[in-house]
């Protein structure tokens, strides 16, 4: 996936830092996949009952991250308030999942991998969130394509 190339090819100006935006999109996409795989791996563990919360957090994080990457990939009719809300949810879901997986990292390598991927996503989304101010036009396209 060449996210930065797609952002560079967008026909209107995107005033938010494209590197930060691409990093957040890519991190959220990776996190969604990793969390899905971690949940599945937890279901195959002998001590599956001990990973119930981790599985739930993995699946919640996967869904939030997938939605975040899609919202961040759309720029027509940009809404900074919605984007910030989605990023905040992604930061929270990633933190919760990382903490949950961290409890199992010494016993399950997939949880250690997932924990790190979630922390990376949390960091990338936090950096983008810091660059976008809710209530103003920061990051919005200068000339949005027609909606509809």
N, CA, C and O atoms as a GROMACS GRO file, in nm:
protein
  592
    1UNK      N    1   0.086  -0.117   0.000
    1UNK     CA    2   0.000   0.000   0.000
    1UNK      C    3   0.090   0.124   0.000
    1UNK      O    4   0.180   0.135   0.083
    2UNK      N    5   0.067   0.213  -0.092
    2UNK     CA    6   0.146   0.336  -0.100
    2UNK      C    7   0.057   0.454  -0.064
    2UNK      O    8   0.015   0.532  -0.150
    3UNK      N    9   0.031   0.466   0.064
    3UNK     CA   10  -0.061   0.568   0.113
    3UNK      C   11  -0.015   0.708   0.080
    3UNK      O   12  -0.096   0.792   0.039
    4UNK      N   13   0.112   0.735   0.098
    4UNK     CA   14   0.161   0.871   0.074
    4UNK      C   15   0.143   0.908  -0.073
    4UNK      O   16   0.111   1.023  -0.104
    5UNK      N   17   0.164   0.814  -0.164
    5UNK     CA   18   0.145   0.843  -0.307
    5UNK      C   19   0.000   0.878  -0.335
    5UNK      O   20  -0.028   0.971  -0.411
    6UNK      N   21  -0.093   0.806  -0.274
    6UNK     CA   22  -0.235   0.836  -0.293
    6UNK      C   23  -0.269   0.974  -0.238
    6UNK      O   24  -0.348   1.047  -0.298
    7UNK      N   25  -0.211   1.010  -0.125
    7UNK     CA   26  -0.236   1.143  -0.069
    7UNK      C   27  -0.178   1.251  -0.159
    7UNK      O   28  -0.239   1.357  -0.176
    8UNK      N   29  -0.062   1.226  -0.216
    8UNK     CA   30   0.000   1.322  -0.307
    8UNK      C   31  -0.082   1.339  -0.435
    8UNK      O   32  -0.080   1.446  -0.496
    9UNK      N   33  -0.152   1.235  -0.475
    9UNK     CA   34  -0.231   1.239  -0.598
    9UNK      C   35  -0.370   1.296  -0.577
    9UNK      O   36  -0.444   1.315  -0.674
   10UNK      N   37  -0.408   1.325  -0.454
   10UNK     CA   38  -0.541   1.378  -0.426
   10UNK      C   39  -0.556   1.512  -0.499
   10UNK      O   40  -0.466   1.596  -0.491
   11UNK      N   41  -0.666   1.534  -0.570
   11UNK     CA   42  -0.678   1.652  -0.657
   11UNK      C   43  -0.690   1.786  -0.586
   11UNK      O   44  -0.666   1.889  -0.647
   12UNK      N   45  -0.725   1.787  -0.460
   12UNK     CA   46  -0.734   1.913  -0.384
   12UNK      C   47  -0.621   1.916  -0.282
   12UNK      O   48  -0.560   1.813  -0.252
   13UNK      N   49  -0.595   2.034  -0.228
   13UNK     CA   50  -0.490   2.046  -0.127
   13UNK      C   51  -0.535   1.981   0.003
   13UNK      O   52  -0.649   1.997   0.046
   14UNK      N   53  -0.443   1.909   0.065
   14UNK     CA   54  -0.462   1.856   0.200
   14UNK      C   55  -0.360   1.929   0.285
   14UNK      O   56  -0.240   1.910   0.267
   15UNK      N   57  -0.406   2.013   0.377
   15UNK     CA   58  -0.314   2.100   0.449
   15UNK      C   59  -0.253   2.036   0.573
   15UNK      O   60  -0.157   2.089   0.628
   16UNK      N   61  -0.306   1.924   0.617
   16UNK     CA   62  -0.243   1.854   0.729
   16UNK      C   63  -0.117   1.785   0.677
   16UNK      O   64  -0.109   1.751   0.558
   17UNK      N   65  -0.021   1.763   0.763
   17UNK     CA   66   0.104   1.697   0.726
   17UNK      C   67   0.073   1.559   0.667
   17UNK      O   68   0.021   1.471   0.736
   18UNK      N   69   0.104   1.541   0.541
   18UNK     CA   70   0.071   1.415   0.472
   18UNK      C   71   0.150   1.297   0.528
   18UNK      O   72   0.101   1.184   0.525
   19UNK      N   73   0.269   1.322   0.577
   19UNK     CA   74   0.347   1.213   0.637
   19UNK      C   75   0.278   1.162   0.764
   19UNK      O   76   0.269   1.042   0.787
   20UNK      N   77   0.230   1.256   0.847
   20UNK     CA   78   0.157   1.217   0.968
   20UNK      C   79   0.028   1.145   0.933
   20UNK      O   80  -0.007   1.045   0.996
   21UNK      N   81  -0.042   1.196   0.833
   21UNK     CA   82  -0.168   1.135   0.791
   21UNK      C   83  -0.144   0.993   0.738
   21UNK      O   84  -0.214   0.900   0.776
   22UNK      N   85  -0.045   0.978   0.652
   22UNK     CA   86  -0.014   0.845   0.597
   22UNK      C   87   0.030   0.750   0.707
   22UNK      O   88  -0.008   0.633   0.707
   23UNK      N   89   0.109   0.799   0.801
   23UNK     CA   90   0.155   0.714   0.912
   23UNK      C   91   0.037   0.665   0.995
   23UNK      O   92   0.034   0.549   1.036
   24UNK      N   93  -0.060   0.753   1.020
   24UNK     CA   94  -0.177   0.714   1.099
   24UNK      C   95  -0.264   0.614   1.023
   24UNK      O   96  -0.311   0.516   1.080
   25UNK      N   97  -0.285   0.638   0.894
   25UNK     CA   98  -0.364   0.545   0.813
   25UNK      C   99  -0.298   0.407   0.811
   25UNK      O  100  -0.363   0.306   0.834
   26UNK      N  101  -0.168   0.404   0.785
   26UNK     CA  102  -0.097   0.277   0.777
   26UNK      C  103  -0.092   0.206   0.912
   26UNK      O  104  -0.109   0.084   0.919
   27UNK      N  105  -0.070   0.282   1.020
   27UNK     CA  106  -0.065   0.222   1.154
   27UNK      C  107  -0.200   0.165   1.193
   27UNK      O  108  -0.207   0.056   1.252
   28UNK      N  109  -0.307   0.236   1.162
   28UNK     CA  110  -0.441   0.187   1.196
   28UNK      C  111  -0.475   0.062   1.115
   28UNK      O  112  -0.537  -0.031   1.167
   29UNK      N  113  -0.435   0.060   0.989
   29UNK     CA  114  -0.459  -0.058   0.906
   29UNK      C  115  -0.383  -0.179   0.959
   29UNK      O  116  -0.438  -0.288   0.970
   30UNK      N  117  -0.255  -0.159   0.992
   30UNK     CA  118  -0.174  -0.267   1.049
   30UNK      C  119  -0.232  -0.315   1.181
   30UNK      O  120  -0.237  -0.435   1.209
   31UNK      N  121  -0.276  -0.220   1.263
   31UNK     CA  122  -0.329  -0.255   1.394
   31UNK      C  123  -0.458  -0.337   1.381
   31UNK      O  124  -0.478  -0.433   1.454
   32UNK      N  125  -0.543  -0.299   1.288
   32UNK     CA  126  -0.667  -0.375   1.268
   32UNK      C  127  -0.636  -0.520   1.232
   32UNK      O  128  -0.697  -0.612   1.285
   33UNK      N  129  -0.542  -0.539   1.142
   33UNK     CA  130  -0.504  -0.674   1.099
   33UNK      C  131  -0.439  -0.752   1.213
   33UNK      O  132  -0.471  -0.868   1.236
   34UNK      N  133  -0.347  -0.688   1.283
   34UNK     CA  134  -0.275  -0.756   1.391
   34UNK      C  135  -0.370  -0.795   1.504
   34UNK      O  136  -0.360  -0.905   1.557
   35UNK      N  137  -0.461  -0.706   1.539
   35UNK     CA  138  -0.557  -0.736   1.646
   35UNK      C  139  -0.650  -0.850   1.607
   35UNK      O  140  -0.684  -0.934   1.691
   36UNK      N  141  -0.691  -0.854   1.482
   36UNK     CA  142  -0.775  -0.964   1.435
   36UNK      C  143  -0.700  -1.097   1.446
   36UNK      O  144  -0.755  -1.197   1.491
   37UNK      N  145  -0.574  -1.097   1.403
   37UNK     CA  146  -0.493  -1.218   1.410
   37UNK      C  147  -0.464  -1.258   1.554
   37UNK      O  148  -0.462  -1.377   1.586
   38UNK      N  149  -0.442  -1.161   1.640
   38UNK     CA  150  -0.415  -1.191   1.781
   38UNK      C  151  -0.538  -1.252   1.847
   38UNK      O  152  -0.527  -1.349   1.922
   39UNK      N  153  -0.655  -1.197   1.820
   39UNK     CA  154  -0.779  -1.253   1.876
   39UNK      C  155  -0.796  -1.398   1.832
   39UNK      O  156  -0.831  -1.484   1.913
   40UNK      N  157  -0.771  -1.424   1.705
   40UNK     CA  158  -0.783  -1.561   1.655
   40UNK      C  159  -0.681  -1.653   1.721
   40UNK      O  160  -0.713  -1.766   1.757
   41UNK      N  161  -0.558  -1.605   1.738
   41UNK     CA  162  -0.456  -1.685   1.804
   41UNK      C  163  -0.494  -1.713   1.949
   41UNK      O  164  -0.473  -1.824   1.999
   42UNK      N  165  -0.549  -1.614   2.017
   42UNK     CA  166  -0.593  -1.634   2.156
   42UNK      C  167  -0.699  -1.743   2.164
   42UNK      O  168  -0.701  -1.822   2.258
   43UNK      N  169  -0.787  -1.748   2.064
   43UNK     CA  170  -0.892  -1.850   2.062
   43UNK      C  171  -0.835  -1.990   2.047
   43UNK      O  172  -0.901  -2.088   2.081
   44UNK      N  173  -0.712  -2.001   1.997
   44UNK     CA  174  -0.649  -2.131   1.979
   44UNK      C  175  -0.561  -2.172   2.097
   44UNK      O  176  -0.509  -2.283   2.101
   45UNK      N  177  -0.546  -2.084   2.192
   45UNK     CA  178  -0.463  -2.114   2.310
   45UNK      C  179  -0.536  -2.211   2.403
   45UNK      O  180  -0.659  -2.213   2.409
   46UNK      N  181  -0.458  -2.291   2.474
   46UNK     CA  182  -0.517  -2.385   2.571
   46UNK      C  183  -0.588  -2.312   2.684
   46UNK      O  184  -0.689  -2.360   2.736
   47UNK      N  185  -0.534  -2.198   2.720
   47UNK     CA  186  -0.591  -2.121   2.832
   47UNK      C  187  -0.682  -2.009   2.780
   47UNK      O  188  -0.676  -1.896   2.829
   48UNK      N  189  -0.764  -2.041   2.682
   48UNK     CA  190  -0.848  -1.940   2.616
   48UNK      C  191  -0.933  -1.862   2.716
   48UNK      O  192  -0.958  -1.743   2.695
   49UNK      N  193  -0.977  -1.925   2.822
   49UNK     CA  194  -1.060  -1.856   2.920
   49UNK      C  195  -0.985  -1.741   2.987
   49UNK      O  196  -1.046  -1.644   3.030
   50UNK      N  197  -0.854  -1.753   2.995
   50UNK     CA  198  -0.773  -1.647   3.057
   50UNK      C  199  -0.751  -1.529   2.963
   50UNK      O  200  -0.704  -1.424   3.006
   51UNK      N  201  -0.784  -1.547   2.836
   51UNK     CA  202  -0.761  -1.439   2.739
   51UNK      C  203  -0.892  -1.378   2.688
   51UNK      O  204  -0.892  -1.308   2.586
   52UNK      N  205  -1.001  -1.405   2.756
   52UNK     CA  206  -1.131  -1.355   2.711
   52UNK      C  207  -1.132  -1.204   2.696
   52UNK      O  208  -1.177  -1.152   2.594
   53UNK      N  209  -1.083  -1.132   2.795
   53UNK     CA  210  -1.080  -0.986   2.787
   53UNK      C  211  -0.988  -0.940   2.675
   53UNK      O  212  -1.019  -0.845   2.604
   54UNK      N  213  -0.877  -1.007   2.659
   54UNK     CA  214  -0.783  -0.973   2.552
   54UNK      C  215  -0.849  -0.990   2.415
   54UNK      O  216  -0.833  -0.907   2.327
   55UNK      N  217  -0.923  -1.098   2.399
   55UNK     CA  218  -0.993  -1.123   2.273
   55UNK      C  219  -1.092  -1.011   2.246
   55UNK      O  220  -1.099  -0.958   2.135
   56UNK      N  221  -1.170  -0.975   2.347
   56UNK     CA  222  -1.268  -0.868   2.332
   56UNK      C  223  -1.199  -0.737   2.295
   56UNK      O  224  -1.243  -0.667   2.204
   57UNK      N  225  -1.091  -0.704   2.366
   57UNK     CA  226  -1.019  -0.580   2.337
   57UNK      C  227  -0.956  -0.583   2.198
   57UNK      O  228  -0.956  -0.482   2.127
   58UNK      N  229  -0.904  -0.699   2.158
   58UNK     CA  230  -0.850  -0.714   2.022
   58UNK      C  231  -0.956  -0.684   1.917
   58UNK      O  232  -0.932  -0.608   1.823
   59UNK      N  233  -1.073  -0.743   1.933
   59UNK     CA  234  -1.179  -0.727   1.834
   59UNK      C  235  -1.232  -0.584   1.831
   59UNK      O  236  -1.260  -0.530   1.724
   60UNK      N  237  -1.248  -0.523   1.949
   60UNK     CA  238  -1.291  -0.383   1.954
   60UNK      C  239  -1.188  -0.293   1.885
   60UNK      O  240  -1.224  -0.206   1.806
   61UNK      N  241  -1.061  -0.316   1.917
   61UNK     CA  242  -0.955  -0.234   1.858
   61UNK      C  243  -0.949  -0.254   1.707
   61UNK      O  244  -0.932  -0.157   1.633
   62UNK      N  245  -0.962  -0.377   1.662
   62UNK     CA  246  -0.960  -0.403   1.518
   62UNK      C  247  -1.070  -0.326   1.447
   62UNK      O  248  -1.046  -0.266   1.341
   63UNK      N  249  -1.189  -0.326   1.503
   63UNK     CA  250  -1.301  -0.255   1.440
   63UNK      C  251  -1.279  -0.104   1.440
   63UNK      O  252  -1.304  -0.038   1.339
   64UNK      N  253  -1.234  -0.050   1.552
   64UNK     CA  254  -1.211   0.095   1.561
   64UNK      C  255  -1.099   0.137   1.467
   64UNK      O  256  -1.110   0.239   1.399
   65UNK      N  257  -0.991   0.059   1.463
   65UNK     CA  258  -0.879   0.093   1.374
   65UNK      C  259  -0.918   0.085   1.227
   65UNK      O  260  -0.877   0.169   1.148
   66UNK      N  261  -0.996  -0.016   1.192
   66UNK     CA  262  -1.040  -0.027   1.052
   66UNK      C  263  -1.125   0.093   1.013
   66UNK      O  264  -1.108   0.149   0.904
   67UNK      N  265  -1.216   0.132   1.100
   67UNK     CA  266  -1.299   0.250   1.072
   67UNK      C  267  -1.213   0.376   1.064
   67UNK      O  268  -1.236   0.461   0.978
   68UNK      N  269  -1.116   0.387   1.152
   68UNK     CA  270  -1.029   0.505   1.153
   68UNK      C  271  -0.951   0.516   1.022
   68UNK      O  272  -0.943   0.625   0.965
   69UNK      N  273  -0.894   0.407   0.976
   69UNK     CA  274  -0.815   0.414   0.852
   69UNK      C  275  -0.903   0.455   0.734
   69UNK      O  276  -0.858   0.526   0.644
   70UNK      N  277  -1.027   0.410   0.734
   70UNK     CA  278  -1.118   0.448   0.624
   70UNK      C  279  -1.157   0.595   0.633
   70UNK      O  280  -1.157   0.665   0.532
   71UNK      N  281  -1.191   0.642   0.752
   71UNK     CA  282  -1.229   0.784   0.768
   71UNK      C  283  -1.111   0.874   0.731
   71UNK      O  284  -1.129   0.975   0.664
   72UNK      N  285  -0.991   0.837   0.774
   72UNK     CA  286  -0.873   0.918   0.744
   72UNK      C  287  -0.839   0.918   0.596
   72UNK      O  288  -0.769   1.008   0.548
   73UNK      N  289  -0.887   0.820   0.524
   73UNK     CA  290  -0.858   0.811   0.380
   73UNK      C  291  -0.954   0.894   0.295
   73UNK      O  292  -0.934   0.907   0.174
   74UNK      N  293  -1.056   0.950   0.357
   74UNK     CA  294  -1.154   1.031   0.284
   74UNK      C  295  -1.133   1.178   0.317
   74UNK      O  296  -1.118   1.214   0.434
   75UNK      N  297  -1.132   1.263   0.214
   75UNK     CA  298  -1.103   1.405   0.235
   75UNK      C  299  -1.210   1.498   0.182
   75UNK      O  300  -1.214   1.615   0.220
   76UNK      N  301  -1.296   1.451   0.095
   76UNK     CA  302  -1.403   1.534   0.041
   76UNK      C  303  -1.504   1.562   0.152
   76UNK      O  304  -1.550   1.470   0.219
   77UNK      N  305  -1.537   1.690   0.170
   77UNK     CA  306  -1.630   1.727   0.276
   77UNK      C  307  -1.574   1.704   0.415
   77UNK      O  308  -1.648   1.672   0.508
   78UNK      N  309  -1.444   1.720   0.429
   78UNK     CA  310  -1.370   1.696   0.554
   78UNK      C  311  -1.437   1.761   0.674
   78UNK      O  312  -1.482   1.876   0.666
   79UNK      N  313  -1.445   1.689   0.784
   79UNK     CA  314  -1.501   1.737   0.910
   79UNK      C  315  -1.397   1.712   1.020
   79UNK      O  316  -1.379   1.599   1.065
   80UNK      N  317  -1.329   1.818   1.062
   80UNK     CA  318  -1.222   1.805   1.161
   80UNK      C  319  -1.274   1.749   1.292
   80UNK      O  320  -1.204   1.672   1.358
   81UNK      N  321  -1.395   1.787   1.332
   81UNK     CA  322  -1.450   1.740   1.459
   81UNK      C  323  -1.470   1.588   1.456
   81UNK      O  324  -1.433   1.519   1.551
   82UNK      N  325  -1.526   1.538   1.348
   82UNK     CA  326  -1.545   1.393   1.335
   82UNK      C  327  -1.411   1.321   1.328
   82UNK      O  328  -1.392   1.219   1.393
   83UNK      N  329  -1.319   1.375   1.250
   83UNK     CA  330  -1.188   1.313   1.238
   83UNK      C  331  -1.119   1.305   1.374
   83UNK      O  332  -1.060   1.202   1.408
   84UNK      N  333  -1.126   1.412   1.451
   84UNK     CA  334  -1.065   1.411   1.584
   84UNK      C  335  -1.132   1.310   1.676
   84UNK      O  336  -1.065   1.242   1.754
   85UNK      N  337  -1.264   1.299   1.668
   85UNK     CA  338  -1.335   1.201   1.751
   85UNK      C  339  -1.294   1.059   1.716
   85UNK      O  340  -1.274   0.976   1.805
   86UNK      N  341  -1.282   1.031   1.587
   86UNK     CA  342  -1.241   0.898   1.543
   86UNK      C  343  -1.097   0.870   1.588
   86UNK      O  344  -1.067   0.760   1.635
   87UNK      N  345  -1.010   0.968   1.574
   87UNK     CA  346  -0.872   0.951   1.619
   87UNK      C  347  -0.865   0.928   1.770
   87UNK      O  348  -0.788   0.843   1.815
   88UNK      N  349  -0.943   1.002   1.846
   88UNK     CA  350  -0.945   0.983   1.992
   88UNK      C  351  -0.991   0.842   2.027
   88UNK      O  352  -0.935   0.778   2.117
   89UNK      N  353  -1.094   0.793   1.958
   89UNK     CA  354  -1.142   0.657   1.982
   89UNK      C  355  -1.033   0.555   1.948
   89UNK      O  356  -1.016   0.456   2.019
   90UNK      N  357  -0.960   0.579   1.841
   90UNK     CA  358  -0.854   0.488   1.801
   90UNK      C  359  -0.740   0.488   1.902
   90UNK      O  360  -0.685   0.382   1.935
   91UNK      N  361  -0.704   0.605   1.951
   91UNK     CA  362  -0.600   0.615   2.054
   91UNK      C  363  -0.642   0.535   2.177
   91UNK      O  364  -0.563   0.459   2.232
   92UNK      N  365  -0.767   0.553   2.220
   92UNK     CA  366  -0.816   0.483   2.339
   92UNK      C  367  -0.823   0.332   2.318
   92UNK      O  368  -0.779   0.255   2.403
   93UNK      N  369  -0.878   0.291   2.205
   93UNK     CA  370  -0.888   0.147   2.177
   93UNK      C  371  -0.750   0.082   2.169
   93UNK      O  372  -0.730  -0.028   2.218
   94UNK      N  373  -0.656   0.152   2.107
   94UNK     CA  374  -0.520   0.099   2.095
   94UNK      C  375  -0.453   0.089   2.231
   94UNK      O  376  -0.383  -0.009   2.259
   95UNK      N  377  -0.473   0.189   2.315
   95UNK     CA  378  -0.415   0.186   2.449
   95UNK      C  379  -0.475   0.071   2.531
   95UNK      O  380  -0.402  -0.003   2.597
   96UNK      N  381  -0.606   0.059   2.527
   96UNK     CA  382  -0.674  -0.048   2.602
   96UNK      C  383  -0.627  -0.185   2.556
   96UNK      O  384  -0.598  -0.272   2.638
   97UNK      N  385  -0.620  -0.204   2.426
   97UNK     CA  386  -0.578  -0.333   2.371
   97UNK      C  387  -0.431  -0.362   2.403
   97UNK      O  388  -0.395  -0.474   2.438
   98UNK      N  389  -0.347  -0.261   2.391
   98UNK     CA  390  -0.205  -0.279   2.423
   98UNK      C  391  -0.188  -0.321   2.569
   98UNK      O  392  -0.110  -0.411   2.600
   99UNK      N  393  -0.261  -0.255   2.658
   99UNK     CA  394  -0.253  -0.290   2.800
   99UNK      C  395  -0.301  -0.433   2.824
   99UNK      O  396  -0.240  -0.507   2.901
  100UNK      N  397  -0.409  -0.471   2.758
  100UNK     CA  398  -0.464  -0.606   2.773
  100UNK      C  399  -0.367  -0.711   2.719
  100UNK      O  400  -0.341  -0.812   2.785
  101UNK      N  401  -0.314  -0.688   2.600
  101UNK     CA  402  -0.219  -0.782   2.542
  101UNK      C  403  -0.090  -0.788   2.624
  101UNK      O  404  -0.026  -0.892   2.633
  102UNK      N  405  -0.054  -0.675   2.683
  102UNK     CA  406   0.066  -0.670   2.764
  102UNK      C  407   0.063  -0.766   2.882
  102UNK      O  408   0.167  -0.812   2.929
  103UNK      N  409  -0.057  -0.794   2.930
  103UNK     CA  410  -0.071  -0.888   3.042
  103UNK      C  411  -0.035  -1.030   3.001
  103UNK      O  412  -0.007  -1.114   3.088
  104UNK      N  413  -0.034  -1.060   2.872
  104UNK     CA  414  -0.009  -1.196   2.823
  104UNK      C  415   0.119  -1.208   2.741
  104UNK      O  416   0.151  -1.315   2.690
  105UNK      N  417   0.194  -1.098   2.728
  105UNK     CA  418   0.308  -1.098   2.636
  105UNK      C  419   0.416  -1.200   2.673
  105UNK      O  420   0.486  -1.249   2.585
  106UNK      N  421   0.430  -1.231   2.801
  106UNK     CA  422   0.534  -1.326   2.841
  106UNK      C  423   0.496  -1.471   2.810
  106UNK      O  424   0.583  -1.558   2.807
  107UNK      N  425   0.368  -1.496   2.788
  107UNK     CA  426   0.321  -1.631   2.761
  107UNK      C  427   0.281  -1.653   2.615
  107UNK      O  428   0.282  -1.766   2.565
  108UNK      N  429   0.244  -1.545   2.548
  108UNK     CA  430   0.195  -1.556   2.410
  108UNK      C  431   0.265  -1.453   2.322
  108UNK      O  432   0.243  -1.333   2.337
  109UNK      N  433   0.348  -1.500   2.231
  109UNK     CA  434   0.424  -1.410   2.144
  109UNK      C  435   0.331  -1.322   2.061
  109UNK      O  436   0.364  -1.207   2.033
  110UNK      N  437   0.217  -1.375   2.020
  110UNK     CA  438   0.124  -1.294   1.940
  110UNK      C  439   0.072  -1.176   2.020
  110UNK      O  440   0.044  -1.070   1.963
  111UNK      N  441   0.058  -1.191   2.151
  111UNK     CA  442   0.015  -1.078   2.234
  111UNK      C  443   0.126  -0.972   2.244
  111UNK      O  444   0.096  -0.853   2.247
  112UNK      N  445   0.250  -1.016   2.249
  112UNK     CA  446   0.361  -0.920   2.251
  112UNK      C  447   0.366  -0.840   2.121
  112UNK      O  448   0.387  -0.719   2.122
  113UNK      N  449   0.347  -0.909   2.010
  113UNK     CA  450   0.345  -0.842   1.880
  113UNK      C  451   0.229  -0.744   1.872
  113UNK      O  452   0.245  -0.631   1.827
  114UNK      N  453   0.113  -0.788   1.916
  114UNK     CA  454  -0.006  -0.704   1.911
  114UNK      C  455   0.010  -0.582   2.002
  114UNK      O  456  -0.028  -0.471   1.966
  115UNK      N  457   0.066  -0.603   2.120
  115UNK     CA  458   0.088  -0.491   2.212
  115UNK      C  459   0.172  -0.383   2.144
  115UNK      O  460   0.137  -0.265   2.151
  116UNK      N  461   0.281  -0.421   2.080
  116UNK     CA  462   0.368  -0.323   2.015
  116UNK      C  463   0.299  -0.254   1.899
  116UNK      O  464   0.312  -0.133   1.881
  117UNK      N  465   0.225  -0.330   1.820
  117UNK     CA  466   0.153  -0.271   1.706
  117UNK      C  467   0.049  -0.171   1.755
  117UNK      O  468   0.031  -0.065   1.695
  118UNK      N  469  -0.020  -0.204   1.863
  118UNK     CA  470  -0.118  -0.111   1.921
  118UNK      C  471  -0.050   0.015   1.973
  118UNK      O  472  -0.103   0.125   1.954
  119UNK      N  473   0.064   0.001   2.036
  119UNK     CA  474   0.136   0.120   2.086
  119UNK      C  475   0.181   0.207   1.968
  119UNK      O  476   0.175   0.330   1.977
  120UNK      N  477   0.226   0.145   1.860
  120UNK     CA  478   0.265   0.221   1.741
  120UNK      C  479   0.146   0.296   1.684
  120UNK      O  480   0.159   0.412   1.644
  121UNK      N  481   0.030   0.232   1.680
  121UNK     CA  482  -0.091   0.296   1.629
  121UNK      C  483  -0.132   0.411   1.720
  121UNK      O  484  -0.167   0.519   1.672
  122UNK      N  485  -0.127   0.387   1.849
  122UNK     CA  486  -0.161   0.491   1.946
  122UNK      C  487  -0.072   0.614   1.924
  122UNK      O  488  -0.121   0.727   1.925
  123UNK      N  489   0.056   0.592   1.906
  123UNK     CA  490   0.150   0.702   1.886
  123UNK      C  491   0.123   0.776   1.754
  123UNK      O  492   0.122   0.899   1.752
  124UNK      N  493   0.101   0.703   1.646
  124UNK     CA  494   0.076   0.766   1.515
  124UNK      C  495  -0.054   0.847   1.517
  124UNK      O  496  -0.058   0.958   1.464
  125UNK      N  497  -0.157   0.791   1.576
  125UNK     CA  498  -0.286   0.863   1.581
  125UNK      C  499  -0.279   0.982   1.675
  125UNK      O  500  -0.341   1.085   1.648
  126UNK      N  501  -0.206   0.971   1.784
  126UNK     CA  502  -0.188   1.085   1.875
  126UNK      C  503  -0.113   1.198   1.806
  126UNK      O  504  -0.147   1.315   1.823
  127UNK      N  505  -0.011   1.164   1.729
  127UNK     CA  506   0.066   1.267   1.657
  127UNK      C  507  -0.022   1.340   1.556
  127UNK      O  508  -0.014   1.462   1.544
  128UNK      N  509  -0.106   1.266   1.484
  128UNK     CA  510  -0.196   1.330   1.389
  128UNK      C  511  -0.300   1.413   1.462
  128UNK      O  512  -0.332   1.524   1.419
  129UNK      N  513  -0.353   1.361   1.569
  129UNK     CA  514  -0.453   1.434   1.648
  129UNK      C  515  -0.396   1.567   1.697
  129UNK      O  516  -0.466   1.669   1.695
  130UNK      N  517  -0.271   1.566   1.740
  130UNK     CA  518  -0.206   1.690   1.785
  130UNK      C  519  -0.192   1.792   1.672
  130UNK      O  520  -0.189   1.912   1.696
  131UNK      N  521  -0.184   1.743   1.548
  131UNK     CA  522  -0.167   1.832   1.432
  131UNK      C  523  -0.300   1.887   1.380
  131UNK      O  524  -0.301   1.980   1.299
  132UNK      N  525  -0.411   1.830   1.425
  132UNK     CA  526  -0.544   1.873   1.379
  132UNK      C  527  -0.615   1.940   1.495
  132UNK      O  528  -0.625   1.884   1.604
  133UNK      N  529  -0.664   2.058   1.471
  133UNK     CA  530  -0.736   2.131   1.575
  133UNK      C  531  -0.886   2.120   1.548
  133UNK      O  532  -0.932   2.163   1.442
  134UNK      N  533  -0.963   2.064   1.642
  134UNK     CA  534  -1.108   2.058   1.619
  134UNK      C  535  -1.168   2.197   1.612
  134UNK      O  536  -1.125   2.288   1.682
  135UNK      N  537  -1.267   2.211   1.526
  135UNK     CA  538  -1.336   2.339   1.515
  135UNK      C  539  -1.276   2.434   1.414
  135UNK      O  540  -1.332   2.541   1.390
  136UNK      N  541  -1.161   2.398   1.354
  136UNK     CA  542  -1.107   2.483   1.248
  136UNK      C  543  -1.084   2.399   1.124
  136UNK      O  544  -1.116   2.280   1.122
  137UNK      N  545  -1.029   2.458   1.023
  137UNK     CA  546  -1.016   2.389   0.895
  137UNK      C  547  -0.881   2.323   0.876
  137UNK      O  548  -0.847   2.282   0.765
  138UNK      N  549  -0.802   2.311   0.982
  138UNK     CA  550  -0.670   2.249   0.968
  138UNK      C  551  -0.684   2.110   0.908
  138UNK      O  552  -0.760   2.027   0.959
  139UNK      N  553  -0.612   2.086   0.804
  139UNK     CA  554  -0.612   1.956   0.741
  139UNK      C  555  -0.718   1.937   0.635
  139UNK      O  556  -0.719   1.834   0.567
  140UNK      N  557  -0.806   2.033   0.618
  140UNK     CA  558  -0.913   2.013   0.520
  140UNK      C  559  -0.863   2.046   0.380
  140UNK      O  560  -0.775   2.130   0.363
  141UNK      N  561  -0.920   1.981   0.282
  141UNK     CA  562  -0.885   2.015   0.144
  141UNK      C  563  -0.924   2.159   0.115
  141UNK      O  564  -1.027   2.207   0.162
  142UNK      N  565  -0.844   2.228   0.037
  142UNK     CA  566  -0.872   2.367   0.003
  142UNK      C  567  -0.990   2.378  -0.093
  142UNK      O  568  -1.070   2.471  -0.082
  143UNK      N  569  -1.000   2.285  -0.185
  143UNK     CA  570  -1.109   2.287  -0.282
  143UNK      C  571  -1.166   2.146  -0.289
  143UNK      O  572  -1.119   2.062  -0.365
  144UNK      N  573  -1.267   2.122  -0.211
  144UNK     CA  574  -1.324   1.988  -0.204
  144UNK      C  575  -1.394   1.952  -0.334
  144UNK      O  576  -1.456   2.037  -0.399
  145UNK      N  577  -1.384   1.827  -0.370
  145UNK     CA  578  -1.456   1.778  -0.488
  145UNK      C  579  -1.605   1.779  -0.458
  145UNK      O  580  -1.644   1.773  -0.341
  146UNK      N  581  -1.687   1.785  -0.559
  146UNK     CA  582  -1.832   1.786  -0.537
  146UNK      C  583  -1.877   1.663  -0.458
  146UNK      O  584  -1.829   1.552  -0.482
  147UNK      N  585  -1.967   1.684  -0.366
  147UNK     CA  586  -2.022   1.573  -0.289
  147UNK      C  587  -2.144   1.519  -0.359
  147UNK      O  588  -2.212   1.589  -0.434
  148UNK      N  589  -2.169   1.393  -0.333
  148UNK     CA  590  -2.294   1.342  -0.386
  148UNK      C  591  -2.281   1.218  -0.451
  148UNK      O  592  -2.379   1.163  -0.501
   0.00000   0.00000   0.00000
